[in-house]
């Protein structure tokens, strides 16, 4: 499931405006001297390396414009505009999921319940992200009640 999530994040990021060219991914892969695992994991790692480089080069960008969150932001721009306080915790939850699975991600989501709860006030814009995550094996509460009872 982690590989599927990584591959989907990569596909979603690349389906949007070409933020990262194939040459840049190739360079990032070259910069990563220790890439073990399957192609999707290596590609995700390359995106993370590139995202860190972009973050270092940019000044003043918010949490919504950093790392993997910036890569998925075009999927639901209204959600990120309405709930910018969730961007940092979302990045943390994605990293937790990628490294330690769904249980770790749920822990982060519950820890930042207030920030994530904003999504229910902007559900029309945010539902797409929750549905996509669910299709990849990461269950996101689909209502405030589900968030409250699940955490």
N, C-alpha and C positions, 0 to 999 in steps of 0.2 A: 504494500500500500504506500509506503514511503516513496518508493521508486515511481509509482503511478502519480503521486502528488507532485514529486519533483518534475517529472516529465510534463505534467499538465501545467505547472507553473511556468516551465520553460516555454511550452507551446503558447500559452496565453500571453506571456511576455513578448514572444517573438511575433505573434499575430497582430500585435498593436503596431503603432508607429515604430519603425526600425530604430529603436533606442540603442541597440547593441548589434553591430554588424557581425557577420560570420568571421570576418578578419579579426575583430576584437575578441570574439569568443575563442578563436584559435590562439590569439596572443595570450589571453587569460589562461587557457589550458597549458600553454607553454610556460607561463609564469608559475604555474602550480607544478612543482617538481614531484610531488607525491600525490598522484591521483590514482587511488585504487578503487576498484568496484566496477559497476557496469557503466555504460555510456551515459545513462540518465543522471547517475550520481556525479559523474565527472562533469557533465554539462551544468548541473546545478552548482557544483563547486566553482566552476568557471564563472558563472553568473555572480556568485557571491564575491569572488575575487574582484571582478569588474565593478560590482556595486560598491565595494569598499574603496576602490580607486576613485570612482565617481564621487562618493561621499567626501573623500579627502580633498578632492579638487573643488567641490562646491562649498560656498560659504553661506551660512544663514538658512539653508534649506531645512524645512521641518521634518519631523519623523515620517510624514507621508511621502516624502521625496527621497527616502533612503532605502537602500537594500532591496530585498524582495518585495517589500510593501510598495515601493515605487514601481516595480515591475507589474504588479497586479492592479494598481490604482486605475489604469484606463478601463478595466472591466466594469467598474462602478464608481465613476468620478463623483457623482452626487453623494454617495455614501461617505466617501473620504472628506468631501467638502463639509458635509453636515456633522461629521464626527471625527474631527482631526485628533481629538484626545485619545482615540482608540488606535491610532497608527503605531505608536511605540509598543503598546501591549500586543498588537497584532503581529508585529515583527518578532516579538518575544515568543508568542504562541506558535508561529510558523517554525521558528528555530527549535522550539521544544518538541514539536511534532516530528520534524525532520531528524532530530538526534535521538529522541527517547520515546516517540510514539504518541498515540492519542491520549493516554492517561496523563502524560506530562503536559500536553497542550491544554487539556481540560483544567488542570491545576492552575495554569497561567490565566486562562479565561475566568475562572472563579476568583482568582486573586484580584483581577481587574474588572470585576463584574460591573462596577459603576461605569467605567469607560466603554465597555462593550454594550451595555444596556442602551446607549444612545442609538444603536442601530434600530431598535424597535420604534423609535420616534421617526425614523427615516426608512422604514421597512421597504417601501416601494423602490428605493435606491439601493438598499443593502441586501435584500433577499437573494439576489443573484449570487453573491459571494457565499452565503450560507448554504445555498443549494449546491453550488459547485464543490464546496468543501465536503459536504455530505456525500456527494457522488464519488469522492475520492477516499472515503472511509473516515473522515474526520467529522463527527457529529457536532454541529453547532446548534444550540437551542434555537428553536424557531419562534419563540415567543418570550415575553418577559416572565410569564408564569413558569415556563419550562426552565428558564435561567434561574429563577428564584428557587424552584424546587430541586433542580439538579445540582446546585451549588450549596 
